Amino acid sequence: MVYKKKPTLLYLEDDELTLSFYERYFRSEYNFIGVKTPNDFRDAVKKYIVDIILIDIAIKNAVNGLDLTKEIRDNYLYKDLPIICVTAHVTFIDRERAKEAGVTKFVSKPVNSAFLKNEIENCLEQTNN
């Protein structure tokens, strides 16, 4: 019998209902770590071996998701870690800023859960190849 390790997914989302929904949606296939603040996010990155990150741009804080993405990308250990930006900020400028920050994929809210799951799987496949 072959045992496959469940990938660890870290999601920074300050909306409790959204975070709770995705925790239930993804927990059977991923080790889901949901955090609501930039400090909790930083702590989780240090504490866990993360396979993929979902991050919102707009967080009720002085630091936003793009600032945190830049922080992650500044660490050479995470230069290839897939980061999917999940946000309601959907203008061309928002997309360009996300790309400049180092986001791997950009998914606009409201999110189709099956689409997001497919994007996660695609990122993980590309990382493992």
N, C-alpha and C positions, 0 to 999 in steps of 0.2 A: 504494500500500500504506500502511495506517495502522499506526503503531507505538504501542502502548500502554505507558506506563511501569508497571513493576511496583511496586506499593505497598511501602513499607518498613515491616516489622513488627518491633518491639522486644519481646522477651520476657524478663522477669526471672523466673527459676526456679532455685532453688538445687539442685535434684535433677538430676544430670548425665544420667541415663537419660531422664528426661522431656524435658529440653532437647534432647538428641540426637535423640529420636524426632520431636519437632515440627520440628526443623530439616530433617530428611529429608522429613517430610510436607508442609511448606509451601514449601520452597525453589524449586519449579518455578513457583509463582505469586506469591511475595513475595520481596523482598530481606529475608532473615531475619537478624536480629541477636539472638543469644542471649547473655545475661549472667547471671552467678550471684551477684553481690554488689551491694549498693547503690551502692558507689563506681563500679563498672563501668557500672551503670545511669545514674548521673548523667553520667559521661563520654560515654556513647553518646548521651544526649539533647542534649548540647552539640555533639557531633561530626557527627551525622547529621540529616537532615530526615526525621523519622519521621511516618508516616501513621496508625499505630495502635499501641497498646501492649497487651500481655498482661502481667499482673502477678499474682504469688502474694502472698497476705497474709503467710503464715508463711515467713520467711526466717531462716536461722541467723545472726542478727545483732541488734544492739540496735535497728536501724531495721527496720520492717516495710513491707509493700507499701502499706498505707494511708497511712503517714507519707510515703512517696515520692509517692503520688498527690496528697496535699495540697501537697507541694512543687511538683509539676508544675502544679497548678491555681492556685497563687499567681502563676505567671508568665502574664501576659495573652496571650502568644503561643500558649499551650497550653490556653486556656480551653475550646476546642471540640474538642480532640484526643480521639478515642475511646480510652477505657481500659476494657479488659475484665479484670475480676478473675476469675482462675481459681484456685479454692481448695477445700480440704477443710473449711474453716470455713463451715458451712452453716446455722447457726441464724438465727433472725429477727434477733437482735441483731447478728450478723455482717453480715447484709445491710444493716441500717440504718446501721451504722458505715461500710460501703463506700459507701453512697449519700451519706452526710454528707461523706465524703472527696472525693467527686467522680467515683466510678466510673460509667461509662456503662452497662455490662452486668455481670451477676454470673453466672458459670458455675461449677457445683459439680463437684468431682472425685469419682469418676473421670469423665473427660470423654469423650463420644462425639466423635471427631475430626471427623466430618462435620457434627455439630451446631455445634461450635466454628467450623468453617470458614464455615458459614452465618451465624453471629452476626457474624463478622468482616466478611463481605461486606455484610451489612445495615448495620453501622456505617459502613463506607466509603461505601456508597451514600447514606446520610443525610448524611454529611459533604460529599459532592460535590454535593448538591442544594441 
